Amino acid sequence: ARARRCTRSRFGRTMTSARPRIAVVGAGISGLATALALTDTDNVDVTVFEATERAGGKIATSPFAGVEGVDEGPDAFLARAPEAVALAHRVGLGDDLVSPEPVGAAVWHGELHAIPEGLMLGLPGRLRPLATTKLLSWRGKARAAFEPLLPRTSTDADSIGTFVRARLGNEVHERLVDSLVGSIYAADTDRFSLAEVPQLAVLANGNRSILLAARRQRRTQAGTATAASSPVFATPRGGIGALVRATTDAVVSAGGRFHTGTSVTSITPTADGRWLLDVNIEGGVEPLGGTATPNDTVFDSVVFATAAAVTAEMLAAAAPDAARSLSVAETADVI
């Protein structure tokens, strides 16, 4: 059991708490999901701080031209990864999920080429489409066909490009894997973590031949919920903003508090091993689930669910090494 204790806030108010106090900085979907997971443990006191006037971060859904919900940013999540689907069910949207209609895709290389069938994020899972596509030269096809004869490739470099080039050659990487994965993640896949793409990481770490493993996996998954014909993406019928609203409501219902229009500028360690948040409260902004002024800004733990550069500024004094690492992290605009 945790002893009850008294703490004095930077606003001069003394409060008594029997539960650990956790601050979540940032009310994008990552911060909201974190706050909900914490409130679901039923033994912590959670407060969310958001610098803007609304939750959701890059997610925004608005009425437009007679349509109730039109997404202005992200419009779906990956249905084959369990976490977002589980979150939708947790907040009561499980029966409201829909999937985009499947459409074809093409890669431009001198001209438009239809993407070969049977790919798994660019990795070939069927040999015939790979052999007949005009997207690859005969040299590129021969190099890919040689892959099952190669010894196992180490994943220590943790680079998608390094691994795929070593296994399947430059053409497969540049014209298939990079075209698909690089577009999805807005990244240079030669400098992008293999571990960040679970579908590729599982194949790379658990098999010697990627070509044979992808082929086996496609056969094993045929007719299952993870088959290639199953929906890749899902979203609430009213737009992805519905997930933000439902998750926000669930956090408040579980006892979490929100302070919008309240930016955290820095954090400072206290003498008793906790954290003092320096906050800037914007005037005239009504928080989602609490009073207009935070009662206390001393917390046992702080979760940063903010962009790397923003987090770096907040951690500059308390954790300079982490701040330096975050400050040089490269990011890409959603466009």
Secondary structure as UniProt FT lines:
FT   STRAND          5..8
FT   TURN            10..11
FT   STRAND          14..17
FT   STRAND          21..25
FT   HELIX           29..40
FT   STRAND          45..50
FT   TURN            57..58
FT   STRAND          61..64
FT   TURN            65..66
FT   STRAND          67..71
FT   STRAND          77..78
FT   TURN            79..80
FT   HELIX           82..90
FT   TURN            91..92
FT   HELIX           94..96
FT   STRAND          97..98
FT   STRAND          106..108
FT   STRAND          112..114
FT   TURN            117..118
FT   STRAND          119..120
FT   TURN            121..122
FT   STRAND          123..124
FT   HELIX           127..132
FT   HELIX           138..145
FT   HELIX           147..149
FT   TURN            156..157
FT   HELIX           160..168
FT   HELIX           170..172
FT   HELIX           173..182
FT   HELIX           183..185
FT   HELIX           189..191
FT   HELIX           194..196
FT   HELIX           198..206
FT   HELIX           210..221
FT   TURN            222..223
FT   TURN            225..226
FT   TURN            228..229
FT   STRAND          233..236
FT   TURN            237..238
FT   HELIX           241..253
FT   TURN            254..255
FT   STRAND          257..260
FT   STRAND          262..269
FT   TURN            271..272
FT   STRAND          275..281
FT   TURN            283..284
FT   STRAND          298..299
FT   STRAND          301..304
FT   HELIX           308..315
FT   TURN            316..318
FT   HELIX           320..327
//
